[in-house]
Amino acid sequence: EGPPTPVMPGQTSSASGLGAALFASGAAALLAQLGWLRMLQPLAGAHLYGVVLLLAPLLLALAAGAAMSGPLVDRLRRPTRLVPLLLSGAGALVLLSLPIAGGAPLRVLEGTSAGGSRTSALIWAYLLTVAPATLVFGALLPAAVRVRAIWSGNTAGPAGRLYAWNALGALAGSLLAGFLLLPRFGAERTLFIAAAIVVVAAVVLRWSLPGRGRQLAAVAHALPLLLLVVPGVLGAWLGSGPATVEVIAARKPTPQGLALSSREDIELYARWFVGRPAARPGDSKGLALPTFEGRGGRIELLEEADGRIGLRRGALRESVFDPERPNTPGRTEYALGLLPALLHGAPERALVIGHGAGWTAEAVLSAGVKHVTVAEIDPAVLD
């Protein structure tokens, strides 16, 4: 074996920063992926089919990013600065994915109304949303391994450590998204946090690299977040994702020859055939009631096309009532509680799984059951 490659000034701290950057990219990638899943899965349905439709483009983009990055990095004379650039680019593309996801229902309606396959329309919509940022996330690891190999003179050891940091970041991101961010803040703000993580990592890493002009270059890497500081931009960005009524419209059978060419078109189409966010009764301004983020998806009330109010969780209807007759229960939900109580004969205790609008629990109580326990996984439903 030859003598070890000498460590240049500043490389020790930069090497630690490289591991931290890979940890950050792993965390941000999983935050973004779970945020995309939360937004897009209702288009295909909350089942394995919907998960697979999203995972396939993700894995394809990861593989393509890694495959394209390796040969490119090997040809670069100064690959060190590529890693923070990729981090910043990944953050920018995560931010861009939200308005792209907002157009997904339109793309599905366009594809199916033209006589195309719904599955192919869904895959195309998912691919446009997730592929750009995921390609860059896939390119990060080969670039970081190449830089670390230049600094240390070794390959296997640094590659293993960087992969471990990346995997640990992905683990942290998945736990953070599933147990804290998505149930509390929703998909849009989770995507913002994912973008912020990699952009901040890019700024810190670029600042730590030796060389002139590093401070100015580090500030330039923060541009994806700095643009959101412009008044009105952040609010417009947060509202650019897919609306629930648009998602529901895209899941309905599409009339052949339907011509929709913009978000305004699908908003009008959805209002006529699906409904709109419900307003507080008697509110002269017609302001929509607030939505809540829950463990199973966004929870909101929609004034449906037939005039009834539907309780939606992740775009799926869980309960419905008529505002003109608010004390008249939904037949299906009431029957779910009444029939088992009548068939039992003389029940004393009952467990109702899922509160919804409360009609099932009310039916059980009306049947004479003395002790009723309601289990609801989402406190937001009760709110």
DOTI-237085 format. One record per residue: x, y, z of N, C-alpha, C in turn. Coordinates in steps of 0.001 Angstrom, whole numbers, plus 500000, padded with zeros to 6 digits. Layout:
<nodes>
NODE    n_c1    n_c2    n_c3   ca_c1   ca_c2   ca_c3    c_c1    c_c2    c_c3
NODE       X       Y       Z       X       Y       Z       X       Y       Z
...
</nodes>
This chain:
<nodes>
NODE    n_c1    n_c2    n_c3   ca_c1   ca_c2   ca_c3    c_c1    c_c2    c_c3
NODE  500834  498813  500000  500000  500000  500000  500875  501245  500000
NODE  500445  502284  499289  501189  503530  499248  500930  504356  500484
NODE  501614  505471  500607  501405  506350  501761  500024  506960  501727
NODE  499469  507260  502893  498125  507847  502929  498114  509220  502291
NODE  496987  509563  501671  496840  510868  501042  496806  511941  502116
NODE  497626  512979  502005  497621  514015  503033  496304  514760  503067
NODE  495888  515145  504266  494654  515890  504453  494957  517372  504346
NODE  494298  518063  503435  494505  519478  503232  493783  520284  504313
NODE  494212  521499  504571  493545  522337  505567  492064  522520  505231
NODE  491230  522395  506231  489793  522576  506037  489058  521326  505612
NODE  489829  520263  505207  489140  519068  504717  488533  518245  505842
NODE  489103  518317  507052  488555  517532  508156  487143  517986  508495
NODE  486967  519301  508649  485632  519815  508938  484698  519622  507759
NODE  485241  519760  506534  484396  519563  505354  483941  518121  505233
NODE  484814  517167  505631  484431  515753  505582  483279  515478  506540
NODE  483336  516087  507729  482220  515917  508666  480958  516555  508102
NODE  481135  517721  507468  479988  518382  506863  479379  517573  505741
NODE  480215  516802  505033  479713  515969  503946  478803  514869  504486
NODE  479206  514258  505607  478345  513253  506230  477037  513852  506712
NODE  477121  515048  507316  475899  515719  507776  474998  516073  506602
NODE  475603  516472  505463  474813  516809  504281  474091  515583  503737
NODE  474758  514430  503747  474094  513198  503292  472976  512782  504248
NODE  473178  513016  505540  472108  512763  506512  470912  513664  506210
NODE  471195  514949  505966  470122  515897  505666  469387  515528  504384
NODE  470135  515099  503357  469480  514747  502096  468607  513504  502254
NODE  469054  512534  503062  468226  511359  503308  466950  511711  504034
NODE  467064  512587  505050  465873  513008  505788  464917  513779  504891
NODE  465471  514721  504105  464614  515533  503242  463944  514689  502164
NODE  464681  513712  501624  464108  512864  500580  462904  512089  501100
NODE  463005  511542  502309  461861  510795  502859  460721  511718  503247
NODE  461037  512903  503760  459974  513860  504045  459208  514203  502777
NODE  459956  514468  501701  459308  514821  500438  458499  513648  499895
NODE  459074  512452  499946  458381  511293  499388  457075  511010  500121
NODE  457090  511116  501446  455861  510887  502201  454869  512029  502014
NODE  455390  513248  501826  454498  514362  501505  453815  514160  500162
NODE  454583  513718  499159  453984  513429  497842  452950  512312  497956
NODE  453284  511290  498735  452338  510178  498905  451036  510669  499517
NODE  451133  511533  500515  449932  512066  501177  449074  512859  500184
NODE  449721  513660  499319  448971  514492  498378  448388  513695  497224
NODE  449160  512736  496697  448798  512112  495425  448062  510789  495572
NODE  448219  510120  496714  447575  508813  496847  446060  508866  496683
NODE  445355  509919  497175  443902  509953  496962  443485  509925  495498
NODE  444375  510312  494585  444034  510229  493162  443832  508791  492716
NODE  444647  507882  493249  444537  506477  492863  443723  505676  493858
NODE  443664  506155  495107  442945  505423  496137  443887  505028  497259
NODE  443335  504950  498463  444137  504629  499641  444307  503112  499759
NODE  445087  502542  498853  445325  501105  498880  446681  500831  498245
NODE  447058  499572  498181  448384  499198  497693  448624  499673  496273
NODE  447594  499671  495460  447714  500122  494073  448220  501563  494013
NODE  447650  502432  494866  448074  503822  494880  449504  503982  495351
NODE  449915  503170  496349  451288  503240  496844  452270  502817  495768
NODE  451967  501730  495071  452871  501228  494031  453009  502234  492892
NODE  451909  502886  492525  451974  503874  491450  452913  505025  491784
NODE  453049  505346  493064  453966  506403  493461  455383  505872  493645
NODE  455527  504669  494203  456856  504132  494459  457618  503837  493171
NODE  456920  503381  492138  457611  503034  490894  458339  504233  490278
NODE  457694  505398  490091  458440  506553  489587  459554  507010  490518
NODE  459342  506890  491835  460373  507288  492787  461638  506448  492615
NODE  461469  505140  492595  462628  504254  492481  463303  504397  491124
NODE  462503  504590  490089  463071  504792  488757  463915  506062  488722
NODE  463412  507154  489315  464154  508412  489319  465417  508316  490171
NODE  465352  507627  491306  466538  507446  492134  467627  506701  491378
NODE  467224  505611  490713  468201  504820  489954  468786  505633  488808
NODE  467950  506372  488101  468437  507171  486978  469379  508271  487447
NODE  469058  508921  488574  469924  509964  489091  471292  509453  489468
NODE  471331  508296  490145  472621  507714  490526  473412  507270  489295
NODE  472721  506660  488323  473403  506166  487129  474000  507302  486301
NODE  473311  508417  486216  473811  509550  485426  474882  510341  486168
NODE  474779  510358  487493  475708  511169  488276  477114  510587  488289
NODE  477232  509271  488436  478549  508655  488578  479527  508997  487467
NODE  479212  508682  486207  480146  509013  485120  480423  510507  485000
NODE  479426  511339  485272  479626  512781  485168  480613  513276  486219
NODE  480446  512817  487447  481334  513263  488520  482763  512808  488272
NODE  482922  511619  487717  484273  511122  487431  485018  512008  486434
NODE  484293  512711  485576  484943  513547  484560  485193  514976  485032
NODE  484611  515357  486159  484789  516719  486648  486155  516896  487299
NODE  486787  518021  487026  488077  518313  487643  487914  518777  489086
NODE  486829  519478  489382  486593  519994  490735  485177  519623  491173
NODE  484995  518353  491556  483629  517919  491908  483185  518365  493306
NODE  484103  518965  494075  483779  519299  495462  482562  520207  495560
NODE  482495  521208  494695  481413  522182  494788  480093  521668  494207
NODE  480135  520498  493609  478907  519962  493021  477915  519538  494089
NODE  478412  519003  495220  477500  518476  496246  476589  519567  496812
NODE  477114  520714  497280  476175  521751  497748  475262  522271  496651
NODE  475752  522285  495415  474894  522716  494311  473729  521741  494115
NODE  474011  520453  494221  472949  519456  494103  471959  519566  495260
NODE  472463  519811  496454  471577  519971  497603  470624  521144  497397
NODE  471164  522271  496992  470323  523441  496761  469325  523185  495632
NODE  469795  522516  494569  468900  522197  493461  467780  521259  493881
NODE  468106  520285  494750  467065  519375  495248  466013  520145  496028
NODE  466450  521119  496846  465495  521922  497593  464585  522725  496681
NODE  465178  523327  495638  464374  524107  494693  463347  523226  493990
NODE  463739  522013  493619  462827  521122  492903  461748  520545  493818
NODE  462056  520369  495100  461013  519965  496051  459955  521057  496150
NODE  460397  522310  496208  459441  523422  496230  458612  523454  494942
NODE  459257  523234  493826  458560  523256  492539  457563  522105  492416
NODE  457800  521009  493141  456923  519838  493017  455505  520117  493514
NODE  455330  521105  494405  453982  521366  494924  453041  521905  493846
NODE  453402  522974  493112  452500  523389  492030  452376  522348  490922
NODE  453425  521549  490707  453307  520468  489716  452279  519446  490189
NODE  452318  519103  491482  451314  518185  492041  449923  518791  491960
NODE  449836  520131  492081  448540  520789  491959  447904  520582  490599
NODE  448717  520365  489581  448184  520106  488246  447918  518645  487956
NODE  448208  517755  488917  448027  516321  488675  446573  515937  488374
NODE  445564  516445  489128  444181  516087  488775  443813  516496  487353
NODE  444303  517658  486903  444024  518096  485535  444629  517132  484521
NODE  445853  516675  484779  446502  515756  483838  445758  514429  483770
NODE  445247  513966  484905  444485  512716  484902  443195  512888  484111
NODE  442499  514006  484324  441262  514255  483579  441540  514416  482093
NODE  442619  515104  481729  442967  515262  480320  443243  513914  479674
NODE  443996  513052  480385  444343  511754  479814  443154  510844  479646
NODE  442262  510805  480646  441117  509897  480562  440034  510423  479621
NODE  439855  511748  479549  438829  512296  478657  439208  512113  477194
NODE  440511  511968  476935  440969  511733  475560  440932  510255  475188
NODE  440390  509434  476085  440276  508000  475800  441471  507189  476244
NODE  442411  507800  476956  443596  507095  477409  443346  506288  478663
NODE  444360  505531  479062  444270  504706  480259  444413  505567  481506
NODE  443575  505297  482484  443672  506034  483743  444995  505728  484445
NODE  445437  504480  484376  446697  504114  485017  447871  504864  484409
NODE  447926  504930  483087  449025  505652  482443  448961  507143  482752
NODE  447750  507692  482848  447610  509110  483203  448095  509357  484624
NODE  447806  508434  485535  448272  508577  486908  449790  508490  486990
NODE  450368  507508  486289  451829  507348  486319  452503  508601  485776
NODE  451970  509153  484690  452546  510355  484106  452455  511533  485073
NODE  451313  511684  485732  451136  512769  486704  452079  512605  487885
NODE  452220  511371  488374  453123  511122  489494  454571  511371  489084
NODE  454936  510908  487882  456320  511040  487421  456725  512506  487305
NODE  455844  513328  486764  456155  514752  486637  456353  515403  488006
NODE  455636  514916  489001  455739  515519  490333  457012  515103  491054
NODE  457297  513803  491060  458353  513303  491941  459714  513163  491266
NODE  459745  513007  489947  461005  512663  489284  462071  513756  489356
NODE  461762  515033  489105  462846  516025  489073  463662  516072  490366
NODE  463008  516222  491513  463750  516288  492777  464407  514954  493108
NODE  463720  513841  492813  464266  512529  493159  465499  512207  492318
NODE  465537  512654  491068  466740  512490  490258  467948  513124  490937
NODE  467760  514314  491481  468872  515017  492136  469246  514325  493439
NODE  468254  513876  494205  468569  513127  495421  469379  511872  495073
NODE  469020  511209  493986  469770  510031  493569  471187  510337  493142
NODE  471404  511553  492603  472735  511934  492131  473669  512327  493264
NODE  473134  512613  494440  473954  513136  495532  474971  512134  496063
NODE  474569  510889  496272  475470  509924  496898  476710  509657  496039
NODE  476589  509357  494733  477817  509169  493936  478730  510389  493957
NODE  478139  511588  493920  478961  512798  493953  479692  512920  495277
NODE  479009  512660  496373  479648  512759  497687  480730  511701  497863
NODE  480490  510492  497386  481502  509433  497472  482748  509817  496694
NODE  482575  510395  495510  483721  510820  494696  484545  511892  495411
NODE  483877  512861  496000  484579  513927  496724  485328  513352  497921
NODE  484663  512493  498671  485299  511909  499861  486475  511030  499473
NODE  486378  510338  498339  487488  509508  497882  488693  510367  497506
NODE  488446  511519  496908  489549  512428  496564  490251  512906  497830
NODE  489486  513206  498854  490079  513713  500088  490860  512643  500846
NODE  490348  511411  500882  490949  510379  501728  491848  509416  500971
NODE  491677  509313  499664  492436  508334  498896  491836  506947  498948
NODE  490768  506760  499685  490081  505471  499786  488674  505606  499208
NODE  488045  504459  498965  486706  504492  498392  485693  503740  499233
NODE  485996  502476  499577  485003  501633  500232  484589  502188  501593
NODE  485562  502554  502424  485250  503060  503756  484400  504323  503719
NODE  484849  505365  502998  484023  506577  502902  482650  506323  502292
NODE  482594  505447  501267  481310  505157  500637  480351  504519  501635
NODE  480867  503584  502431  480018  502935  503434  479520  503908  504479
NODE  480409  504795  504939  479994  505758  505960  478976  506751  505417
NODE  479201  507222  504198  478255  508173  503620  476900  507524  503375
NODE  476911  506273  502904  475639  505573  502703  474913  505393  504027
NODE  475695  505088  505104  475082  504917  506418  474445  506217  506893
NODE  475144  507353  506725  474575  508641  507110  473307  508934  506315
NODE  473327  508619  505027  472164  508858  504187  470973  508002  504625
NODE  471249  506727  504946  470182  505827  505384  469633  506245  506740
NODE  470521  506681  507656  470051  507150  508957  469202  508412  508809
NODE  469582  509289  507886  468766  510466  507619  467389  510086  507093
NODE  467359  509081  506203  466070  508621  505683  465197  508049  506795
NODE  465830  507319  507715  465083  506788  508864  464511  507922  509704
NODE  465344  508934  509990  464870  510067  510781  463753  510808  510055
NODE  463886  510984  508749  462861  511678  507983  461539  510939  507978
NODE  461594  509622  507860  460348  508851  507837  459636  508928  509187
NODE  460389  508838  510280  459773  508936  511606  459217  510337  511845
NODE  459985  511344  511451  459555  512725  511652  458290  513018  510855
NODE  458247  512548  509617  457071  512800  508781  455846  512071  509302
NODE  456010  510793  509621  454853  509989  510001  454267  510317  511351
NODE  455121  510673  512315  454639  510858  513681  454465  512318  514078
NODE  455011  513253  513297  454923  514646  513720  454452  515575  512602
NODE  455200  515644  511514  454982  516715  510540  453692  516550  509750
NODE  453472  515380  509148  452273  515208  508331  450988  515297  509149
NODE  450886  514619  510305  449635  514749  511071  449403  516151  511610
NODE  450475  516918  511836  450307  518231  512449  450277  519368  511432
NODE  451104  519272  510394  451262  520402  509475  450791  520119  508051
NODE  450611  518854  507691  450146  518534  506345  451268  518407  505341
NODE  450904  518031  504123  451896  517736  503091  452631  518984  502620
NODE  451915  520093  502450  452545  521290  501895  453663  521800  502801
NODE  453397  521921  504068  454420  522422  504992  455515  521398  505223
NODE  455192  520116  505103  456233  519091  505185  457191  519221  504009
NODE  456668  519486  502812  457541  519721  501663  458411  520959  501875
NODE  457848  521992  502458  458638  523195  502740  459783  522872  503695
NODE  459515  522106  504742  460555  521731  505704  461613  520878  505027
NODE  461202  519955  504152  462168  519129  503424  463091  519992  502572
NODE  462513  520951  501859  463322  521848  501035  464262  522682  501898
NODE  463760  523177  503024  464586  524005  503904  465772  523218  504447
NODE  465564  521946  504764  466646  521130  505316  467803  521025  504329
NODE  467514  520696  503062  468618  520511  502117  469235  521837  501688
NODE  468435  522895  501621  469004  524192  501268  469929  524691  502373
NODE  469519  524558  503616  470394  524947  504731  471653  524086  504743
NODE  471511  522796  504477  472684  521922  504402  473620  522372  503285
NODE  473073  522804  502151  473894  523296  501053  474669  524549  501454
NODE  473995  525449  502136  474642  526706  502569  475779  526411  503543
NODE  475524  525557  504531  476544  525247  505541  477728  524528  504904
NODE  477453  523571  504031  478538  522823  503402  479374  523717  502497
NODE  478703  524557  501709  479458  525442  500808  480299  526436  501597
NODE  479782  526895  502712  480528  527824  503566  481769  527147  504142
NODE  481678  525841  504428  482797  525132  505057  483902  524761  504081
NODE  483606  524796  502776  484622  524425  501799  485657  525539  501665
NODE  486933  525197  501600  487960  526238  501475  487905  526907  500104
NODE  488407  528134  500044  488449  528848  498772  487880  530240  498892
NODE  488237  531081  497946  487754  532450  497962  486303  532515  497469
NODE  485580  533493  497988  484202  533702  497557  483221  532700  498101
NODE  483618  531927  499108  482716  530882  499602  481485  531464  500293
NODE  481644  532625  500967  480495  533226  501642  479425  533655  500642
NODE  479853  534314  499582  478888  534735  498566  478250  533532  497881
NODE  479052  532517  497608  478510  531303  496993  477505  530616  497913
NODE  477793  530634  499223  476871  530015  500173  475531  530736  500182
NODE  475565  532064  500141  474322  532838  500105  473545  532529  498827
NODE  474261  532378  497708  473596  532060  496442  472865  530720  496522
NODE  473401  529776  497290  472744  528477  497440  471447  528581  498234
NODE  471250  529691  498952  470023  529869  499740  468895  530486  498930
NODE  469106  530773  497655  468102  531465  496840  466736  530773  496815
NODE  466658  529436  496742  465317  528810  496726  464449  529209  497912
NODE  465063  529397  499094  464290  529824  500257  464113  531329  500299
NODE  465126  532061  499858  465037  533521  499896  463909  534035  499004
NODE  463627  533324  497916  462547  533764  497023  461188  533703  497708
NODE  461040  532809  498684  459759  532683  499379  459522  533827  500361
NODE  460573  534595  500634  460424  535727  501540  459691  536886  500867
NODE  459671  536916  499530  458966  537963  498796  457506  537964  499222
NODE  456938  539118  499572  455552  539162  500056  454569  538482  499101
NODE  453764  537613  499651  452731  536924  498885  453173  535627  498240
NODE  454490  535407  498112  454968  534220  497403  454712  532958  498219
NODE  455023  532998  499519  454855  531804  500347  453392  531385  500406
NODE  452473  532341  500597  451053  532005  500651  450558  531414  499342
NODE  451007  532006  498216  450609  531472  496906  451165  530083  496705
NODE  452391  529862  497164  453006  528533  497004  452255  527491  497833
NODE  451928  527829  499085  451216  526872  499940  449841  526517  499368
NODE  449234  527437  498624  447918  527165  498036  447950  526574  496648
NODE  449144  526212  496167  449259  525729  494786  449126  524216  494653
NODE  448968  523502  495760  448841  522046  495696  447464  521607  495213
NODE  447248  520301  495091  445953  519806  494609  444844  520041  495624
NODE  443738  520624  495176  442578  520837  496037  441761  519554  496129
NODE  441100  519367  497267  440332  518137  497480  439246  517953  496428
NODE  438528  519033  496091  437451  518889  495106  438005  518503  493737
NODE  439207  518958  493406  439823  518583  492129  440216  517108  492129
NODE  440732  516639  493254  441097  515224  493369  439862  514347  493226
NODE  438762  514735  493887  437522  513952  493790  437013  513956  492358
NODE  437079  515123  491692  436622  515198  490297  437440  514292  489401
NODE  438754  514211  489648  439616  513378  488814  439382  511889  489041
NODE  438755  511532  490168  438478  510124  490443  437147  509672  489857
NODE  436300  510606  489474  435007  510244  488909  435152  509827  487439
NODE  434198  509060  486914  434218  508746  485480  434225  510025  484646
NODE  435104  510082  483670  435298  511306  482898  434484  511268  481617
NODE  433668  512284  481354  432934  512327  480081  433894  512382  478897
NODE  433624  511571  477889  434453  511584  476692  434351  512946  475997
NODE  435495  513436  475564  435528  514713  474872  435563  515914  475784
NODE  435657  515696  477095  435740  516809  478037  437014  517600  477769
NODE  436888  518890  477581  438042  519738  477246  438365  520640  478424
NODE  439420  520289  479166  439913  521093  480277  441367  521434  479991
NODE  441707  522698  480095  443066  523101  479724  443784  523889  480809
NODE  443158  524145  481960  443805  524952  482982  443239  524599  484350
NODE  443922  525092  485412  443427  524877  486767  442066  525549  486958
NODE  441852  526674  486291  440561  527360  486397  439444  526489  485837
NODE  439740  525775  484731  438734  524885  484139  438334  523776  485108
NODE  439335  523149  485715  439009  522019  486598  438358  522515  487887
NODE  438697  523727  488339  438019  524283  489507  436528  524467  489226
NODE  436197  524995  488037  434799  525179  487668  434100  523836  487494
NODE  434759  522894  486836  434208  521550  486638  433938  520883  487989
NODE  434915  520992  488908  434760  520364  490219  433636  521018  491012
NODE  433480  522322  490882  432418  522997  491629  431040  522540  491161
NODE  430883  522315  489863  429588  521890  489322  429283  520435  489671
NODE  430287  519562  489593  430013  518124  489681  430454  517495  491006
NODE  431216  518215  491819  431662  517681  493108  431151  518555  494248
NODE  431452  519821  494208  431043  520720  495274  432145  521732  495568
NODE  432092  522284  496763  433076  523292  497170  433247  523226  498674
NODE  434328  523800  499200  434502  523812  500659  433310  524446  501343
NODE  432830  523799  502390  431635  524275  503087  431936  525547  503873
NODE  430965  526438  503903  431066  527678  504679  430257  527541  505963
NODE  430565  528368  506923  429828  528348  508173  428390  528819  507925
NODE  427391  528109  508436  425996  528512  508204  425747  529956  508656
NODE  425115  530726  507796  424806  532103  508107  425927  533086  507857
NODE  427068  532606  507380  428197  533494  507113  427944  534229  505800
NODE  427751  535537  505871  427427  536310  504666  428597  536382  503694
NODE  429813  536250  504206  430993  536311  503336  431275  534985  502636
NODE  430671  533916  503123  430874  532617  502504  432267  532056  502674
NODE  432959  532435  503773  434308  531947  503994  434291  530453  504316
NODE  435208  529721  503705  435257  528273  503911  435651  527955  505343
NODE  435064  526885  505877  435437  526413  507206  436883  525937  507194
NODE  437572  526043  508325  438974  525601  508354  439096  524099  508151
NODE  440214  523697  507603  440527  522279  507461  441480  521875  508585
NODE  441552  520583  508833  442417  520053  509884  443277  518950  509289
NODE  444510  518878  509757  445390  517789  509356  445268  516652  510359
NODE  445138  515442  509867  445011  514288  510740  445960  513184  510353
NODE  445916  512102  511093  446805  510974  510806  446448  510290  509491
NODE  445180  510308  509150  444755  509620  507939  444590  510520  506733
NODE  444923  511791  506858  444777  512715  505737  444143  514018  506189
NODE  443957  514922  505231  443329  516207  505542  441836  516007  505765
NODE  441318  516636  506816  439920  516476  507186  439215  517806  506945
NODE  438139  517756  506171  437416  518985  505839  435962  518669  505516
NODE  435162  519708  505527  433745  519608  505177  433541  520214  503796
NODE  432840  519468  502925  432540  519951  501583  431043  520089  501402
NODE  430647  521200  500800  429262  521343  500363  429159  520690  498997
NODE  428546  519521  498955  428571  518719  497742  427549  519210  496734
NODE  427656  518695  495514  426833  519200  494421  425340  519026  494681
NODE  424961  518025  495488  423545  517809  495785  423059  518619  496991
NODE  423922  519484  497544  423526  520339  498646  423844  519786  500018
NODE  424187  518507  500113  424516  517930  501405  425951  518291  501801
NODE  426265  518138  503085  427597  518410  503600  428291  517074  503853
NODE  429452  516894  503250  430194  515652  503407  431449  515860  504235
NODE  431680  514948  505168  432913  514940  505948  433938  514111  505180
NODE  435042  514742  504784  436054  514074  503976  437344  513928  504757
NODE  437937  512744  504648  439264  512500  505199  440141  511975  504064
NODE  441167  512753  503694  442000  512341  502568  441194  512201  501296
NODE  440229  513086  501073  439344  513127  499901  438298  512018  499899
NODE  438323  511106  500858  437329  510032  500936  436209  510461  501874
NODE  434964  510251  501442  433815  510658  502247  433559  509655  503352
NODE  433505  510165  504585  433273  509308  505741  431882  509475  506315
NODE  431277  510635  506069  429945  510870  506605  429288  511984  505797
NODE  427968  512075  505908  427245  513098  505161  425977  513465  505935
NODE  425582  514735  505839  424316  515150  506444  423726  516282  505618
NODE  422417  516440  505767  421678  517469  505041  421541  518704  505929
NODE  422106  519851  505543  422005  521045  506400  420573  521529  506590
NODE  419679  521163  505647  418274  521536  505810  417590  520669  506867
NODE  418128  519472  507078  417591  518558  508095  418765  517996  508903
NODE  419383  518832  509724  420622  518429  510396  420460  517283  511381
NODE  419242  517027  511835  419029  515935  512791  418638  514629  512126
NODE  418613  514624  510787  418291  513386  510062  419590  512649  509764
NODE  419768  511444  510317  421059  510754  510160  421243  510194  508758
NODE  422509  509958  508431  422814  509235  507202  422389  507787  507342
NODE  421710  507260  506336  421114  505929  506469  422158  504843  506685
NODE  423237  504889  505917  424252  503828  506031  424895  503835  507403
NODE  425303  505025  507871  425982  505098  509167  425040  504712  510310
NODE  423784  505110  510201  422821  504768  511251  422570  503260  511276
NODE  422473  502669  510088  422238  501222  510022  423427  500438  510576
NODE  424644  500973  510412  425824  500283  510936  425773  500134  512450
NODE  425108  501052  513106  424980  500932  514559  423708  500239  514996
NODE  422612  500476  514281  421319  499947  514713  421179  498445  514475
NODE  421575  497975  513307  421384  496557  512977  422116  495617  513928
NODE  423425  495832  514217  424075  494912  515176  423410  494930  516551
NODE  422953  496127  516995  422301  496198  518304  420992  495414  518303
NODE  420206  495500  517233  418943  494769  517151  419174  493269  517030
NODE  420192  492866  516272  420470  491436  516106  420987  490810  517387
NODE  421680  491595  518203  422198  491053  519460  421063  490727  520426
NODE  420092  491591  520481  418963  491362  521382  418957  492340  522538
NODE  419918  492164  523459  419955  493037  524638  421398  493424  524958
NODE  422028  494175  524089  423434  494539  524346  423549  495572  525460
NODE  424603  495454  526247  424853  496424  527316  426030  497340  526991
NODE  426998  496849  526214  428186  497639  525866  428423  497560  524361
NODE  428990  498633  523829  429289  498636  522388  430543  499467  522141
NODE  431295  499052  521147  432480  499792  520694  432238  500250  519269
NODE  432283  501556  519050  432131  502137  517719  433508  502599  517255
NODE  433996  502023  516162  435322  502379  515650  435152  503429  514560
NODE  435572  504633  514855  435425  505746  513921  434204  506578  514269
NODE  434427  507859  514566  433309  508701  514995  432514  509234  513812
NODE  433212  509721  512757  432518  510339  511632  431670  511508  512123
NODE  430426  511560  511675  429510  512605  512131  428753  512199  513396
NODE  428987  510984  513882  428370  510533  515122  427083  509760  514963
NODE  426662  509510  513702  425374  508842  513502  425395  507395  514005
NODE  426502  506684  513832  426560  505286  514264  426466  505188  515778
NODE  427201  506058  516481  427121  506063  517944  425714  506426  518408
NODE  425085  507359  517714  423716  507751  518075  422752  506590  517883
NODE  422956  505812  516806  422075  504664  516563  422225  503614  517658
NODE  423449  503372  518102  423683  502388  519163  423009  502841  520462
NODE  423130  504126  520752  422498  504653  521963  420979  504564  521890
NODE  420440  504836  520685  418981  504784  520533  418442  503374  520681
NODE  419328  502369  520483  418899  500974  520645  418907  500536  522102
NODE  419265  501435  523006  419205  501109  524429  420509  500643  525032
NODE  421613  500717  524280  422908  500314  524836  423332  501349  525874
NODE  423721  500871  527061  424007  501785  528164  425425  502355  528107
NODE  426380  501552  527687  427782  501977  527696  428340  501894  526277
NODE  428630  503038  525708  429146  503096  524331  430511  503767  524347
NODE  431499  503094  523783  432852  503648  523642  433110  503912  522167
NODE  433547  505118  521846  433871  505488  520468  435385  505645  520349
NODE  435988  504930  519411  437430  505009  519165  437654  505761  517863
NODE  438302  506914  517962  438604  507730  516783  440099  508021  516768
NODE  440787  507568  515705  442235  507715  515628  442660  509159  515357
NODE  441774  509938  514761  442093  511317  514395  441341  512306  515274
NODE  442002  512934  516226  441312  513967  517022  440743  515093  516153
NODE  441351  515298  514975  440873  516365  514094  439428  516135  513648
NODE  438981  514884  513591  437589  514612  513214  436652  515209  514255
NODE  437015  515103  515518  436175  515651  516585  436243  517161  516609
NODE  437368  517730  516203  437478  519187  516134  436550  519752  515081
</nodes>
